[in-house]
């Protein structure tokens, strides 16, 4: 009896959505790293193995624990805004929306936070709210166009990405350094706009860039998980995404839900930008002509996380981990963009996660039917033997 129960237990475990999402994510990671390794072999076979190990080790390449902890802090500093962008895309996806405009919402949040910090000299809580509202407004524009004019959110989102970029460049041109295209450092102009660390920097070798943004992003992910799974609003969001017409027929205000969803999604992306720039880790360049990749990297993190807020926490860290690891490669041999290449492969593979789950469920169904048939056959044989 114990032997017959083992297959059913394994089937029960494999049939759980969380387990399937984890297995699919691990499969995407392994294949993505394998393809990246092949690319490294094609560039320079001699150092390919050390290169892929360096990408995976990231800050562990430093021999001392103090240096490793300091650069772990840097990875976490950039993982926090990436997580917020991933949550933005994940939350909107629940309503059936592909928020590729998260990149532009991120830009809007950066512009609002830096303008309030550098030009208006406002404290950090106000700067955070301004970033949230700026990103949310960009989301509302997409939501209104989608709800009332049936404009595809991908098209309007992409257009707003570029509108946001050049608008922010103009907005921040008045607060840039004299001799460079970068905005002035917040610490030199308005230290009250810098996010507090609450003593966390001591755990990362006095890394001054480690702030409350890191725990706040994780708390926000947990809150979104609760909202989506435990509240009426979360149920309406998911119902609207599954069947908009059915949601409308049942009395839900699907247009309102779409607009609110995109406002929240935009606000999350804008808040992510504030988490990065108000830490003082980076300065905005008013001459940049490409949209920051943080919003696009969020696509990889959210799909790798199985479209789940909790899974997205770990996926965001992994994507940032290998991205930061790419910076330690020998630039004379390998391009640091190899990490972005691996992330792109993972994004591509995440599109096949649904097929993986379908095949796995089909396999589990067949094995269950086979086991059932064997049980019935065995019972029939035993009954026949008793009659004889």
Secondary structure as GFF3:
##gff-version 3
##sequence-region A 1 388
A	DSSP	alpha_helix	2	14	.	.	.	ID=ss1
A	DSSP	alpha_helix	17	43	.	.	.	ID=ss2
A	DSSP	three_ten_helix	45	47	.	.	.	ID=ss3
A	DSSP	alpha_helix	48	57	.	.	.	ID=ss4
A	DSSP	three_ten_helix	58	61	.	.	.	ID=ss5
A	DSSP	alpha_helix	65	94	.	.	.	ID=ss6
A	DSSP	alpha_helix	102	114	.	.	.	ID=ss7
A	DSSP	pi_helix	115	119	.	.	.	ID=ss8
A	DSSP	alpha_helix	124	149	.	.	.	ID=ss9
A	DSSP	alpha_helix	153	172	.	.	.	ID=ss10
A	DSSP	three_ten_helix	173	175	.	.	.	ID=ss11
A	DSSP	alpha_helix	186	189	.	.	.	ID=ss12
A	DSSP	three_ten_helix	191	193	.	.	.	ID=ss13
A	DSSP	three_ten_helix	200	204	.	.	.	ID=ss14
A	DSSP	alpha_helix	213	230	.	.	.	ID=ss15
A	DSSP	alpha_helix	232	242	.	.	.	ID=ss16
A	DSSP	alpha_helix	244	249	.	.	.	ID=ss17
A	DSSP	alpha_helix	254	277	.	.	.	ID=ss18
A	DSSP	alpha_helix	294	304	.	.	.	ID=ss19
A	DSSP	alpha_helix	309	325	.	.	.	ID=ss20
A	DSSP	three_ten_helix	326	328	.	.	.	ID=ss21
A	DSSP	alpha_helix	338	350	.	.	.	ID=ss22
A	DSSP	alpha_helix	353	387	.	.	.	ID=ss23
###
